[in-house]
Amino acid sequence: SQFGSSTYGLIHCCYELYGPRKSEELLSVLGRLFVVYLQNATHTCGMDDLILVPEAETERRKLLDNSGPKGFAATAKFLDLDLSKTGDVITREHLQSELKTQILKAKMDGGDDSLAQGLDATMSNAMSQVSSSVIGECLPKGQLKA
């Protein structure tokens, strides 16, 4: 908090004593200093940290492949389509068509993004367990570089 725009912090005092030009230089120098520190003293994540061992990749793929029905059900619920009605089969194409219709209707009614935001929130909520399972399975034991 002493390095940012806080009252009576280091930058504020430098600004008051030496003016905007010197405080700008100080901020630049501190920024470079902190970047070097972060690069040398903390955790980094490179592309090789993202490679999984084959067993973890297989398990990740299986978890994701089995998550389709959850996404389907969440989208249907968001669109107020009742999947529990006997004899009422909702196909993927029907669900996509209904979603497109709702999006076009929302655009025609004013064009706000509340429909997309609502669908995103519904899907995030429905898929959070899948995401947690994938993370639990793959990190850190499934990484090639552990």
C-alpha positions as CSV (number, residue, x, y, z in Angstrom):
1,S,0.0,0.0,0.0
2,Q,3.0,2.3,0.4
3,F,3.9,2.1,-3.3
4,G,0.5,2.8,-4.9
5,S,-1.7,5.9,-4.9
6,S,-2.1,6.0,-1.1
7,T,-2.2,9.2,0.9
8,Y,1.2,10.0,2.5
9,G,2.8,6.9,0.8
10,L,6.2,6.9,-0.8
11,I,4.9,8.0,-4.2
12,H,2.7,10.7,-2.7
13,C,5.6,12.1,-0.7
14,C,7.9,12.0,-3.8
15,Y,5.2,13.8,-5.8
16,E,4.9,16.5,-3.1
17,L,8.6,17.0,-2.7
18,Y,9.9,16.6,-6.3
19,G,6.9,16.9,-8.6
20,P,5.2,14.7,-11.1
21,R,8.2,14.0,-13.3
22,K,10.3,12.5,-10.6
23,S,7.4,10.5,-9.1
24,E,6.7,9.1,-12.6
25,E,10.4,8.0,-12.8
26,L,10.2,6.4,-9.4
27,L,7.1,4.5,-10.3
28,S,8.8,3.2,-13.5
29,V,11.9,2.1,-11.5
30,L,9.8,0.4,-8.9
31,G,7.7,-1.3,-11.6
32,R,10.9,-2.8,-13.1
33,L,12.3,-3.7,-9.7
34,F,9.1,-5.6,-8.8
35,V,9.0,-7.4,-12.1
36,V,12.5,-8.6,-11.7
37,Y,11.7,-9.7,-8.1
38,L,8.7,-11.6,-9.3
39,Q,10.6,-13.3,-12.1
40,N,13.4,-14.5,-9.8
41,A,11.7,-15.1,-6.4
42,T,8.2,-16.4,-7.1
43,H,6.3,-19.1,-8.9
44,T,6.2,-19.0,-12.7
45,C,4.1,-21.0,-15.2
46,G,5.5,-21.9,-18.5
47,M,4.1,-24.0,-21.4
48,D,5.9,-27.1,-20.1
49,D,4.0,-26.8,-16.8
50,L,0.8,-27.4,-18.8
51,I,1.8,-30.8,-20.3
52,L,0.0,-33.7,-18.6
53,V,1.2,-37.3,-18.4
54,P,-0.8,-39.7,-20.6
55,E,-2.7,-41.2,-17.7
56,A,-3.9,-37.8,-16.4
57,E,-4.8,-36.7,-19.9
58,T,-6.9,-39.8,-20.4
59,E,-8.7,-39.2,-17.1
60,R,-9.2,-35.5,-17.9
61,R,-10.7,-36.4,-21.3
62,K,-13.0,-39.0,-19.7
63,L,-14.2,-36.5,-17.1
64,L,-14.9,-33.9,-19.8
65,D,-16.6,-36.4,-22.2
66,N,-18.9,-37.4,-19.4
67,S,-19.9,-33.8,-18.6
68,G,-22.0,-33.3,-21.7
69,P,-25.3,-34.3,-20.0
70,K,-24.7,-31.8,-17.2
71,G,-24.3,-28.9,-19.7
72,F,-27.3,-30.1,-21.7
73,A,-29.5,-30.2,-18.5
74,A,-28.2,-26.8,-17.4
75,T,-29.0,-25.2,-20.8
76,A,-32.4,-26.8,-20.8
77,K,-33.1,-25.5,-17.2
78,F,-31.9,-22.0,-18.2
79,L,-34.4,-22.0,-21.1
80,D,-37.2,-23.3,-18.9
81,L,-37.5,-26.6,-20.8
82,D,-38.7,-29.4,-18.6
83,L,-36.7,-32.6,-19.2
84,S,-38.8,-34.6,-16.8
85,K,-41.9,-34.7,-19.0
86,T,-42.6,-38.2,-20.1
87,G,-42.5,-38.6,-23.9
88,D,-41.0,-35.2,-24.4
89,V,-37.5,-35.7,-26.0
90,I,-35.3,-32.7,-26.3
91,T,-32.6,-33.1,-28.9
92,R,-29.4,-31.2,-29.1
93,E,-30.6,-29.5,-32.3
94,H,-33.8,-28.5,-30.6
95,L,-31.9,-27.0,-27.6
96,Q,-29.6,-25.1,-30.0
97,S,-32.5,-23.8,-32.0
98,E,-34.3,-22.6,-28.8
99,L,-31.2,-20.9,-27.5
100,K,-30.7,-19.1,-30.8
101,T,-34.3,-18.0,-30.8
102,Q,-34.0,-16.6,-27.2
103,I,-30.7,-14.8,-28.1
104,L,-32.3,-13.2,-31.2
105,K,-35.3,-12.2,-29.3
106,A,-33.1,-10.6,-26.6
107,K,-31.2,-8.7,-29.3
108,M,-34.4,-7.5,-30.9
109,D,-35.8,-6.4,-27.5
110,G,-32.9,-4.1,-26.7
111,G,-29.7,-6.0,-27.2
112,D,-28.4,-6.3,-23.6
113,D,-26.1,-9.1,-22.6
114,S,-28.2,-10.3,-19.7
115,L,-29.2,-13.5,-21.5
116,A,-25.6,-14.4,-22.2
117,Q,-24.6,-13.5,-18.7
118,G,-27.4,-15.6,-17.2
119,L,-26.4,-18.6,-19.4
120,D,-22.8,-18.2,-18.5
121,A,-23.6,-18.1,-14.7
122,T,-25.9,-21.2,-15.1
123,M,-23.2,-23.2,-17.0
124,S,-20.4,-22.1,-14.6
125,N,-22.5,-23.3,-11.7
126,A,-23.4,-26.6,-13.3
127,M,-19.9,-27.3,-14.4
128,S,-18.0,-26.3,-11.3
129,Q,-18.0,-29.9,-10.0
130,V,-16.5,-31.1,-13.3
131,S,-13.9,-28.4,-13.2
132,S,-12.9,-29.2,-9.6
133,S,-12.7,-32.9,-10.5
134,V,-10.4,-32.2,-13.5
135,I,-8.2,-29.9,-11.4
136,G,-8.0,-32.5,-8.6
137,E,-7.1,-35.3,-11.0
138,C,-4.5,-33.4,-13.0
139,L,-2.8,-31.0,-10.6
140,P,-0.1,-31.5,-9.5
141,K,0.2,-35.2,-9.8
142,G,-0.7,-35.3,-13.4
143,Q,1.8,-32.8,-14.7
144,L,4.7,-34.0,-16.7
145,K,6.9,-31.4,-14.9
146,A,6.0,-31.7,-11.3
